[in-house]
Amino acid sequence: MRPPKLASLTAHVTELEMTAPPKQSLPMPVNIQTAILRVSDIPLGYYRFLYLRVGRRWHWTERLRMSDEDLAALLGDKRRSVTVLYVNGAPAGFFELHQGDDDVVELVHFGLMEHALGLGLGKWFLLQTLFAAWALNPSKLKVTTNNLDHPRALQLYQQFGFSPVATREATVEPLTDAELLSLVKNL
């Protein structure tokens, strides 16, 4: 007997842009050892692990459904970078940047794993992410979020200087239990 198909979700998507680096600074969280390391030539299994651990509760699915060949081609693009946050020696989040041909940098993915939530890292890590993006000297930085994301994501992006430029609706197909099981077996 086949399991029932999960209902599609409708996401209200907001596209945001910022045209100047953030001016604020935040102290590094105390009593926590952190490291932020850019990963060159990230192994597909490690990328999928990060993507699943950060994005599962927010219904990130696109990269998990890509073939190895397509994902390797995407991540192999030298204009794309993946940077991992480590907390007390363990992976705790990541961000992915893409430098477009039009002098625009996109913050493609950003997030923390569940064990890193509530430690006071979110704002600090986002600020470090923005500093890394602006170090690439873009004319603007863009990001997309939606109502399935962290409840304060939109507010936080705006707090750091992003402005909404467009909205739209999108359909998200949640991962099935079979897809999750397959992913876990192959990590």
Stockholm file with secondary structure:
# STOCKHOLM 1.0

chainA/1-187         MRPPKLASLTAHVTELEMTAPPKQSLPMPVNIQTAILRVSDIPLGYYRFLYLRVGRRWHWTERLRMSDEDLAALLGDKRRSVTVLYVNGAPAGFFELHQGDDDVVELVHFGLMEHALGLGLGKWFLLQTLFAAWALNPSKLKVTTNNLDHPRALQLYQQFGFSPVATREATVEPLTDAELLSLVKNL
#=GR chainA/1-187 SS CCCCCCCCEEEEEEEEEESSCCCCCCCCCTTCCEEEEEESSCCHHHHHHHHHHHHGGGTCCGGGGSCHHHHHHHHTCTTEEEEEEEETTEEEEEEEEEECTTSEEEEEEEEECGGGTTSSCHHHHHHHHHHHHHTTCCSEEEEEEETTSCTTHHHHHHHTTCEEEEEEEEEECCCCHHHHHHHHHHC
#=GC SS_cons         CCCCCCCCEEEEEEEEEESSCCCCCCCCCTTCCEEEEEESSCCHHHHHHHHHHHHGGGTCCGGGGSCHHHHHHHHTCTTEEEEEEEETTEEEEEEEEEECTTSEEEEEEEEECGGGTTSSCHHHHHHHHHHHHHTTCCSEEEEEEETTSCTTHHHHHHHTTCEEEEEEEEEECCCCHHHHHHHHHHC
//
